Amino acid sequence: RVPGDFDDARAVRPPRGAMGRITIFTSASCGHCRRAKATLESRGFEYSEVSLSAHPKRREDMTALASRVTVPQIFLNETHFGGNDDLERRLREDPDGFDEEVRRALTMPDPKDARLRACAFGEGSDDDDDDLSFLSPPRDARLGVCADARSSLGETKSPPCDHFEATFFLRQALLKRGAIRDVAVGKRVYARCFDGVAFRDATLAAFSTSSASTKDAKKKEDVRTIEKRSVDRICASLLACGTVVRVALSSNEKEEEPFSENDDVFGERAVLFRLRFDTNPGCVSDARLAWPEDESSDSADPNATLKRCMRVLSRLETKHTTVAVNSTNVHEKEPRLNRASLANDQTFLRLVDRLSFLKKVRLETLKGNRSDARLAAFLINAYNAVVRVSMTTVGVPRDGLARATYFKRVGVRFADGFYSLDDIEHGLLRGNVESSRGFFHFGGTRRPIERGDPREAHVVRWDASSFSNKKHPTLRDPRVHFALNCGARSCPPVSFYEGETLDEALQTAAEGFCEDDANVDVVANTTTNKTTVRLSKLFSWYRGDFGASDAEMLERVADWCPRGSAKKKALLTLTSVTALANTVNDDARKKEKRRIEILYAPYDWSVDATADSPTYASANARESWGRFTGSFWESFWS
């Protein structure tokens, strides 16, 4: 098999016969959906999946049946069971009772409600039949390395037809020799490098095996000379097409400096090289120099190409999600994504290579005359994609210090430059607002994208969104906080957004977030006569985005709560009390306001990853750092 041949994580099950059925409404990028499906499969239960990504109109069926807008929603025949949190809670408390309830439901007739109808075989799937072709470059995009060396070397292995395969074979040869390592030169440490001797040896091992043999000493020497020249020709070809990059050890050197087979640098230990894949791992679109163009250019609709990439990633994540069940039928741990095995999956490596198409995306082409909805949708999707991919390539940030550099160093390169996750979120999507640089910063505030930076031209204009029209024009739409997922458990679920339906989709995301009592809850204490509003920490961190006063913030939160719900009514009542107390000089009103308490729930930063998944460190996303200052402090203060 060609490295990276796609292996489907799970085939879509056909509808069952006239018997009970588990129906689960899902979306392609939803981690909660993936964990719920993995849990059901681990217990041996088949289910009928209705993908709202493939059939968005079925969302109306789900909302009408469950009175919820979030996914997943699980039904046992016609009985609504709940979402993934309900499933995990039930399995912790009464796993045997759950199994018995499901078995009993499966003996009943199929649901008669048409809104729970099963999809035909393959109908509810997001799968594409030709993912390997999608992840592979056009056939005419070949490196040509060692093609002209066959006659000189005698027997040769098949030359790599593409940058990905060249990287794969060369990396295997380098790792086998333990050649890729951090190298200290002077006052700097250069990450993930190999020297010229290792480069030549690995190239010889990866791409050629000489069959010439003779007992004549002079002929042996001639063979070695021819072999050296041919291997150096391959090395020069790998450098010329960007598969390998020379490391600049001084300001006078350039990493992209060209070489030929006549340059005697491939046998030098003082000359360092990197695989392009390792040059900037923190940039998810830097795996190759450029994705080759074909007749169906990705630049025509980059959001559509990104959407297909994320569908492939969703199936890979499903494939590598594990569930542990002990002998007492209880889940030892919640379903987790094994990012260590995912990182070694050849299809995932092909996917990372495919994301290099983003380097050709020009953000100005996504801006409209009256609305930046297409640009905003693409940036939201790009942000979520970067997080999902980078937590496998550079590791999971498991503590606050790691997160302090992760969002600054990890990002994506578009046509006009590199954008970190902070640049996308706070710079482009939040109006480039000023904020503190971090802990221990004494220089006041700064903008994520400085004044005069050409990237500032791509800051999203939210003035055409329905949120802006209700009150006043603004550079910020707070609903974007319910669309961005930084990988933590308390983050909103991941969806994919389209420019044409962005306003409606953001409203759905806001309603889904506020629907969850873990994010918005109102509790009245009759003993103390005090009402407590418990909100997600997001409302505290981005307090200014949600309103100038408590009353304004509570009013907006109430707008996003389910229609007719008790907490919506309570919030509207509290809003009127708070607003009146701010405008009327009445001691009774002031006292009534003091009976309202707003608390912010702790944020759960745990990540969907097994314990053996790679851990992020600042060195993972840097090319070099000072030998004495270290990678963390350089990343932190940059």
C-alpha angles and dihedrals in degrees: 000000000000109000106266100027103164117251113191113238093216135352116233108255119236119238115279125238127262096313138094120304141200109221121194125186111211144163126223100246100036114122092195089056091050092051093047092052091047090051093052092046092049089058093049098251121140119210143188111243124209109193112207088196090063094036110027092171089067088070087082089058092050094046093049093049100040102027086225133104099202127092143266103046116176126204127190099207102307095337116102109229101179140239135309094284089055090049095050092045092051092049091051093050105034116001095163091050090052092051091050092049091052094047090050091050091050091058091058125087119273115277113273096205107107090214088069094050115142121244117246116254107297093358096107095043130106091204120130119211096220107043094140090057090048092051093047125078122241113291093244092058098093132151097218091210115166092358090120093043099067097093091048097047098040109214111029135179116245107284115243110264095203145024092256095056092043089053092046097051095040092048091051091052093047094048091049088059094042087237100139108085145127110277125200115215116175110312095342134077115213115206129226097359137150129195130241094262092055090045092056094043094048092047091052091049095044102044110022146032116190115224095185111118131171140155093220109103094210092051090048090055091048090051091051091049092050091045092051092051092047094048090047088053089055091047090052090050091052089051094046094055094043100248088121124031128200114235114237106227094181139025089258093061126079124209092217094051108138124238136191132208088261093064109099096217101103093078096044121107091199092063115080130203138183135201107248087236088063098042097087110001091169089068108073093199098053101084092110137018092252137336108249116247122238137178091283099054117201090218091073091070112000092173091061092050091048090049092056091047090054092049089056090048091050091056091047091051090051090051093053099041112113133199125194119207120183130213093272091061092251124129107249089200137001116264109284135188113245098219093176092065091039090055090058095046107114092215090056090051089051089050092053088050090050092054089070086088085081090073089073096049112115108205094204089067089063095056117098131210094247104013139034092201094122091050093047093049092049093048093050090051092045091051093051091045092052091052094047094048100037095053085066099039100043099016142252118300101230102179142032095262091054091049089051090069101024096074091045098048104034120075147099137282118231126181094279099044149293122319120193121211088258090052092054097044104036099022107041105017101036100045096263091281122188116256140165116277091231142272119351092012113150099177099085119236134331139189118252088231111036124229111273094026108133089225089068088078089073097059106132118251108218095181092107095056120104090240091060094045093056095063117002139318112286142174091223134062108192091206088077087077088067091054101049119083119193093186098262122127092241092055120107115264119270120256132166117245133209124201094230093057101027097118093052092043093052090050090052090048091051092048091047092051095048091044090070112086089213088068102034124019136155120204123183116204108205092190096059093025088230128133118213122203110199114197137178116267088246089077090056099044093049097031094144092056093060101049147312093256141026090255093054092047093048090048091056092046089051090053089058097047119100114281112261094009120142093239092052091055092045093050093049089052092049090047093058092047093049094045093048092049089054093054105033121068095219123134091210091055091047090051091050090052091053088061089067114086124188116201129180119219120231113263117244105223095180112129133220096254138109119248092256093053114118116275121224120241125173090246089063091069101037130085095209143346140189115282090226103030095048131215097275098058093044089052093044097052098037 
